[in-house]
Amino acid sequence: MEKKLARLRRAKATRLHIRKLGVPRLTVHRSDQHLYAQVISADGARVLAAASTLQQEIAKDLKGTKNKAAAAAVGRAIAAKARAAGVESVAFDRSGFRYHGRIAALADAAREAGLKF
């Protein structure tokens, strides 16, 4: 349980910094089986866009939901949905997860799809 508490402590520190910036945040959650991404408004009151490997339009062309290809698909989808909602620039909230593997693949794909952070 200490590993999870350390991750949540890192996430809390990041979110406090992002709150001071006053920009929408792209938050990511990674579970063993799936990857979830949301763009949350600057005040934290509304979810502006959401994408995950649970959604059929994202998961239908994938071999699995827990690899870098799936993370890249979620990154492209969240960037498209955020831009459709009028969000061009976000702060990346990795929720305390290391910027490595699936998290990095999602972030790179979102940047390539036109989201700035």
Backbone as ProteinMPNN parsed JSONL, in Angstrom:
{"seq_chain_A": "MEKKLARLRRAKATRLHIRKLGVPRLTVHRSDQHLYAQVISADGARVLAAASTLQQEIAKDLKGTKNKAAAAAVGRAIAAKARAAGVESVAFDRSGFRYHGRIAALADAAREAGLKF", "coords_chain_A": {"N_chain_A": [[0.81, -1.193, 0.0], [2.108, 1.154, 0.469], [3.338, 1.953, -1.871], [1.237, 2.836, -3.484], [0.329, 4.981, -1.936], [2.528, 6.7, -2.085], [2.478, 7.322, -4.8], [0.036, 8.696, -4.939], [0.668, 10.872, -3.319], [2.592, 12.17, -4.901], [0.932, 12.803, -7.039], [-0.829, 14.604, -5.856], [0.827, 16.784, -5.285], [1.5, 17.576, -7.878], [-1.023, 18.299, -8.882], [-1.655, 20.488, -7.285], [0.198, 22.332, -8.237], [-0.668, 22.548, -10.912], [-3.177, 23.638, -10.524], [-2.541, 26.255, -9.79], [-1.648, 27.22, -12.227], [-3.955, 27.524, -13.748], [-5.122, 26.374, -16.061], [-6.83, 24.074, -18.293], [-6.642, 20.553, -17.492], [-5.058, 17.59, -18.561], [-5.677, 14.577, -17.486], [-4.51, 11.367, -16.523], [-5.165, 7.946, -15.998], [-3.918, 4.822, -15.103], [-4.6, 1.478, -15.184], [-4.222, -2.055, -14.484], [-5.369, -3.346, -16.673], [-6.515, -1.401, -18.365], [-6.534, 1.972, -19.785], [-7.152, 5.311, -19.025], [-8.241, 8.592, -19.899], [-8.815, 12.031, -19.298], [-9.943, 15.326, -19.988], [-10.068, 17.983, -17.957], [-11.79, 20.842, -16.787], [-10.396, 24.111, -15.983], [-11.199, 24.987, -13.461], [-11.895, 22.634, -12.319], [-14.451, 21.657, -12.283], [-15.843, 20.493, -14.407], [-15.838, 17.805, -16.785], [-14.361, 17.96, -19.803], [-13.637, 16.414, -21.981], [-13.295, 12.916, -22.676], [-11.647, 9.757, -22.837], [-11.007, 6.275, -23.261], [-9.659, 2.923, -23.069], [-11.787, 1.301, -22.847], [-13.813, 2.13, -24.478], [-15.645, 1.36, -27.375], [-15.091, 2.364, -29.992], [-12.426, 2.976, -29.856], [-11.135, 0.646, -28.958], [-11.69, -1.294, -30.858], [-9.915, -1.727, -33.038], [-7.619, -2.621, -31.875], [-5.12, -4.938, -30.655], [-4.786, -5.501, -27.995], [-5.518, -4.087, -24.748], [-3.679, -3.107, -23.017], [-1.194, -2.042, -23.822], [1.405, -0.15, -25.557], [0.433, 0.662, -28.032], [-2.317, 0.79, -27.648], [-2.351, 2.853, -25.771], [-1.435, 4.954, -27.345], [-3.562, 5.162, -29.127], [-5.596, 6.019, -27.402], [-4.506, 8.479, -26.678], [-4.55, 9.885, -29.153], [-7.319, 9.957, -29.524], [-8.258, 11.418, -27.267], [-7.065, 13.867, -27.736], [-8.325, 14.665, -30.108], [-10.989, 14.871, -29.233], [-10.741, 16.835, -27.261], [-9.883, 19.056, -28.749], [-12.157, 19.367, -30.3], [-13.865, 20.229, -28.336], [-12.931, 22.723, -27.95], [-10.517, 23.11, -26.649], [-7.183, 23.864, -26.702], [-4.721, 23.931, -25.413], [-3.25, 22.29, -22.657], [-2.476, 21.218, -19.277], [-0.389, 18.58, -18.338], [-1.356, 15.974, -16.382], [-0.095, 13.385, -14.847], [-0.903, 11.788, -12.826], [0.8, 10.88, -10.814], [2.053, 8.662, -11.869], [4.959, 7.206, -13.393], [6.638, 8.918, -16.038], [6.723, 7.149, -18.514], [6.727, 4.391, -20.735], [3.442, 3.357, -21.224], [2.225, 5.752, -20.385], [3.906, 7.762, -21.413], [3.635, 7.156, -24.135], [0.936, 7.764, -24.586], [0.98, 10.541, -24.071], [2.764, 11.469, -26.068], [1.341, 10.776, -28.401], [-0.932, 12.382, -28.097], [0.211, 14.907, -28.291], [1.16, 14.814, -30.945], [-1.267, 14.753, -32.235], [-2.106, 17.326, -32.001], [-2.573, 18.586, -29.542], [-1.463, 20.864, -27.122], [1.031, 20.84, -24.699]], "CA_chain_A": [[0.0, 0.0, 0.0], [2.964, 2.331, 0.506], [3.607, 2.365, -3.241], [0.082, 3.614, -3.929], [0.321, 6.239, -1.194], [3.585, 7.543, -2.64], [1.966, 7.802, -6.084], [-1.001, 9.692, -4.665], [1.344, 12.062, -2.806], [3.158, 12.844, -6.07], [-0.19, 13.338, -7.816], [-1.36, 15.759, -5.135], [1.754, 17.898, -5.491], [1.346, 18.007, -9.268], [-2.318, 18.954, -9.056], [-1.573, 21.808, -6.659], [0.926, 23.189, -9.175], [-1.52, 22.773, -12.081], [-4.255, 24.552, -10.116], [-1.991, 27.612, -9.836], [-1.519, 27.618, -13.624], [-5.274, 27.946, -14.208], [-5.422, 25.866, -17.398], [-7.413, 22.724, -18.239], [-5.623, 19.519, -17.305], [-5.229, 16.265, -19.144], [-5.332, 13.635, -16.442], [-4.397, 9.996, -17.012], [-5.141, 6.878, -14.992], [-3.469, 3.561, -15.668], [-4.851, 0.283, -14.387], [-3.542, -3.205, -15.073], [-5.996, -3.748, -17.927], [-7.015, -0.309, -19.198], [-5.969, 3.305, -19.675], [-8.225, 6.295, -19.056], [-7.759, 9.967, -19.998], [-9.861, 13.042, -19.233], [-9.57, 16.736, -19.964], [-10.898, 18.589, -16.917], [-11.734, 22.301, -16.856], [-9.41, 24.733, -15.096], [-11.729, 25.063, -12.097], [-12.099, 21.273, -11.845], [-15.875, 21.388, -12.121], [-16.435, 19.758, -15.525], [-15.018, 17.001, -17.679], [-14.577, 18.49, -21.143], [-13.467, 15.313, -22.936], [-12.846, 11.686, -22.032], [-11.371, 8.621, -23.72], [-10.401, 5.141, -22.569], [-9.609, 1.694, -23.85], [-13.073, 0.623, -22.709], [-14.712, 2.6, -25.527], [-15.614, 0.459, -28.528], [-14.47, 2.969, -31.175], [-10.978, 2.968, -29.659], [-10.636, -0.71, -28.727], [-12.035, -2.258, -31.913], [-8.786, -2.003, -33.922], [-6.446, -2.945, -31.068], [-4.932, -6.335, -30.279], [-4.941, -5.565, -26.55], [-5.798, -2.773, -24.155], [-2.669, -2.737, -22.031], [0.092, -1.885, -24.479], [1.678, 1.209, -26.02], [-0.445, 0.967, -29.17], [-3.597, 1.205, -27.069], [-2.133, 4.154, -25.157], [-1.361, 5.933, -28.432], [-4.93, 5.343, -29.634], [-6.306, 6.855, -26.423], [-3.927, 9.817, -26.8], [-5.107, 10.522, -30.352], [-8.751, 10.188, -29.316], [-8.477, 12.494, -26.291], [-6.672, 15.123, -28.386], [-9.388, 15.031, -31.043], [-12.172, 15.283, -28.473], [-10.433, 18.095, -26.577], [-9.897, 20.116, -29.755], [-13.558, 19.565, -30.663], [-14.475, 20.967, -27.229], [-12.352, 24.057, -27.923], [-9.331, 23.158, -25.802], [-5.968, 23.738, -27.501], [-3.562, 23.778, -24.552], [-3.577, 21.684, -21.362], [-1.373, 20.804, -18.407], [-0.414, 17.119, -18.284], [-1.409, 15.411, -15.032], [0.154, 11.958, -15.008], [-1.459, 11.135, -11.634], [1.851, 10.266, -10.025], [2.691, 7.568, -12.586], [6.195, 7.59, -14.066], [6.509, 9.295, -17.449], [7.444, 6.038, -19.113], [5.847, 3.352, -21.253], [2.109, 3.714, -21.714], [1.951, 7.159, -20.093], [4.657, 8.538, -22.401], [3.042, 6.904, -25.448], [-0.3, 8.554, -24.638], [1.337, 11.958, -24.152], [3.342, 11.728, -27.383], [0.27, 10.704, -29.402], [-1.784, 13.564, -27.927], [0.963, 16.042, -28.858], [1.157, 14.67, -32.394], [-2.625, 15.034, -32.712], [-2.354, 18.757, -31.957], [-2.785, 19.138, -28.197], [-0.222, 21.488, -26.663], [1.383, 20.808, -23.273]], "C_chain_A": [[0.858, 1.263, 0.0], [3.27, 2.848, -0.891], [2.461, 3.237, -3.767], [0.034, 4.964, -3.217], [1.387, 7.206, -1.712], [3.142, 8.123, -3.983], [0.929, 8.892, -5.88], [-0.412, 10.982, -4.097], [1.943, 12.854, -3.961], [2.053, 13.487, -6.897], [-0.746, 14.599, -7.171], [-0.477, 16.987, -5.346], [1.629, 18.455, -6.906], [0.057, 18.777, -9.46], [-2.354, 20.324, -8.397], [-0.851, 22.792, -7.583], [0.057, 23.534, -10.389], [-2.653, 23.729, -11.744], [-3.793, 26.002, -10.168], [-1.874, 28.121, -11.274], [-2.844, 28.105, -14.201], [-5.597, 27.548, -15.636], [-6.104, 24.506, -17.266], [-6.31, 21.686, -18.106], [-6.039, 18.225, -17.978], [-4.749, 15.274, -18.1], [-5.429, 12.203, -16.971], [-4.446, 9.049, -15.833], [-4.811, 5.575, -15.699], [-3.832, 2.44, -14.707], [-4.111, -0.883, -15.045], [-4.078, -3.527, -16.466], [-6.306, -2.602, -18.879], [-6.288, 1.001, -18.914], [-7.097, 4.299, -19.87], [-7.613, 7.695, -19.142], [-8.958, 10.903, -19.984], [-9.233, 14.422, -19.342], [-10.574, 17.411, -19.042], [-10.709, 20.095, -16.97], [-10.786, 22.859, -15.797], [-9.896, 24.804, -13.653], [-12.015, 23.676, -11.514], [-13.551, 20.858, -11.74], [-16.447, 20.487, -13.214], [-15.383, 18.926, -16.256], [-15.358, 17.453, -19.091], [-14.471, 17.409, -22.213], [-12.95, 14.099, -22.174], [-12.626, 10.608, -23.085], [-10.739, 7.51, -22.885], [-10.387, 3.93, -23.482], [-10.882, 0.874, -23.681], [-14.048, 1.013, -23.817], [-14.528, 1.763, -26.79], [-14.904, 1.065, -29.728], [-12.946, 3.029, -31.062], [-10.445, 1.54, -29.63], [-10.864, -1.665, -29.896], [-10.854, -2.629, -32.816], [-7.525, -2.438, -33.176], [-6.356, -4.438, -30.783], [-5.125, -6.531, -28.786], [-5.159, -4.163, -26.01], [-4.726, -2.322, -23.175], [-1.278, -2.66, -22.633], [0.242, -0.446, -24.983], [0.801, 1.609, -27.195], [-1.811, 1.432, -28.675], [-3.472, 2.58, -26.433], [-2.077, 5.246, -26.222], [-2.751, 6.196, -29.014], [-5.75, 6.224, -28.695], [-5.798, 8.289, -26.503], [-4.466, 10.569, -28.005], [-6.58, 10.865, -30.153], [-9.006, 11.339, -28.349], [-8.095, 13.834, -26.898], [-7.76, 15.588, -29.346], [-10.622, 15.538, -30.31], [-11.941, 16.613, -27.763], [-10.461, 19.254, -27.568], [-11.314, 20.399, -30.218], [-14.294, 20.36, -29.59], [-13.891, 22.369, -27.091], [-11.124, 24.21, -27.049], [-8.103, 22.914, -26.679], [-4.756, 23.397, -26.644], [-3.999, 23.252, -23.183], [-2.3, 21.534, -20.539], [-1.496, 19.292, -18.243], [-0.313, 16.648, -16.846], [-1.272, 13.895, -15.166], [-0.271, 11.16, -13.779], [-0.414, 10.391, -10.821], [2.537, 9.095, -10.691], [3.965, 8.083, -13.251], [5.925, 7.93, -15.52], [7.34, 8.302, -18.254], [6.407, 5.074, -19.67], [4.528, 3.873, -21.771], [1.776, 5.182, -21.491], [2.652, 8.052, -21.123], [4.078, 8.36, -23.796], [1.756, 7.7, -25.629], [0.026, 10.03, -24.821], [1.897, 12.31, -25.525], [2.274, 11.722, -28.474], [-0.651, 11.915, -29.306], [-1.096, 14.803, -28.491], [0.95, 15.996, -30.384], [-0.203, 14.99, -32.995], [-3.015, 16.499, -32.534], [-2.634, 19.362, -30.61], [-1.462, 19.662, -27.667], [-0.106, 21.37, -25.146], [2.846, 20.546, -23.116]], "O_chain_A": [[0.397, 2.325, -0.419], [3.444, 4.051, -1.081], [2.698, 4.254, -4.419], [-0.271, 5.981, -3.839], [1.152, 8.413, -1.766], [3.406, 9.291, -4.27], [0.947, 9.905, -6.579], [-0.93, 12.067, -4.361], [1.818, 14.078, -4.001], [2.222, 14.597, -7.401], [-1.094, 15.554, -7.865], [-0.976, 18.091, -5.56], [1.651, 19.67, -7.103], [0.047, 19.808, -10.134], [-3.017, 21.231, -8.899], [-1.25, 23.952, -7.692], [0.047, 24.678, -10.842], [-3.048, 24.542, -12.579], [-4.563, 26.885, -10.547], [-1.989, 29.322, -11.514], [-2.861, 28.998, -15.047], [-6.269, 28.292, -16.352], [-5.972, 23.85, -16.232], [-5.183, 21.905, -18.55], [-7.205, 17.829, -17.962], [-3.548, 15.149, -17.859], [-6.314, 11.876, -17.761], [-3.846, 9.309, -14.791], [-5.359, 5.269, -16.758], [-3.417, 2.451, -13.548], [-3.443, -0.696, -16.062], [-3.317, -3.937, -17.343], [-6.356, -2.813, -20.091], [-5.537, 1.123, -17.946], [-7.91, 4.148, -20.782], [-6.579, 7.957, -18.526], [-9.993, 10.609, -20.584], [-8.13, 14.656, -18.849], [-11.776, 17.412, -19.308], [-9.594, 20.576, -17.176], [-10.422, 22.171, -14.844], [-9.097, 24.694, -12.722], [-12.345, 23.562, -10.334], [-13.854, 19.812, -11.165], [-17.433, 19.788, -12.979], [-14.211, 19.293, -16.332], [-16.505, 17.344, -19.525], [-15.145, 17.485, -23.24], [-12.262, 14.23, -21.162], [-13.329, 10.554, -24.094], [-10.023, 7.777, -21.919], [-11.024, 3.919, -24.536], [-11.027, -0.164, -24.328], [-15.014, 0.292, -24.066], [-13.405, 1.493, -27.215], [-14.178, 0.356, -30.426], [-12.256, 3.125, -32.077], [-9.403, 1.26, -30.223], [-10.281, -2.749, -29.918], [-10.804, -3.754, -33.313], [-6.472, -2.603, -33.792], [-7.374, -5.123, -30.68], [-5.572, -7.592, -28.348], [-5.001, -3.176, -26.728], [-4.855, -1.262, -22.564], [-0.306, -3.14, -22.05], [-0.673, 0.368, -24.853], [0.461, 2.783, -27.336], [-2.39, 2.366, -29.23], [-4.389, 3.394, -26.542], [-2.61, 6.338, -26.023], [-3.075, 7.333, -29.355], [-6.513, 7.077, -29.148], [-6.592, 9.225, -26.403], [-4.802, 11.749, -27.905], [-7.035, 11.933, -30.563], [-9.891, 12.159, -28.595], [-8.735, 14.844, -26.605], [-8.081, 16.776, -29.393], [-11.231, 16.525, -30.723], [-12.856, 17.433, -27.676], [-11.002, 20.317, -27.264], [-11.65, 21.548, -30.503], [-15.241, 21.085, -29.896], [-14.305, 23.127, -26.213], [-10.728, 25.333, -26.737], [-7.998, 21.872, -27.326], [-3.866, 22.666, -27.081], [-4.993, 23.712, -22.621], [-1.191, 21.704, -21.047], [-2.595, 18.781, -18.03], [0.688, 16.89, -16.171], [-2.219, 13.21, -15.552], [-0.013, 9.958, -13.713], [-0.722, 9.373, -10.202], [3.51, 8.571, -10.15], [4.046, 9.252, -13.628], [5.083, 7.304, -16.163], [8.484, 8.567, -18.623], [5.312, 4.96, -19.118], [4.493, 4.73, -22.653], [1.112, 5.795, -22.326], [2.05, 8.992, -21.642], [4.032, 9.318, -24.568], [1.511, 8.249, -26.702], [-0.595, 10.701, -25.645], [1.541, 13.346, -26.088], [2.296, 12.566, -29.37], [-1.105, 12.424, -30.331], [-1.746, 15.654, -29.099], [0.753, 17.02, -31.038], [-0.288, 15.447, -34.135], [-4.134, 16.883, -32.876], [-2.911, 20.558, -30.529], [-0.444, 18.974, -27.753], [-1.015, 21.746, -24.407], [3.344, 20.48, -21.992]]}, "name": "protein", "num_of_chains": 1, "seq": "MEKKLARLRRAKATRLHIRKLGVPRLTVHRSDQHLYAQVISADGARVLAAASTLQQEIAKDLKGTKNKAAAAAVGRAIAAKARAAGVESVAFDRSGFRYHGRIAALADAAREAGLKF"}
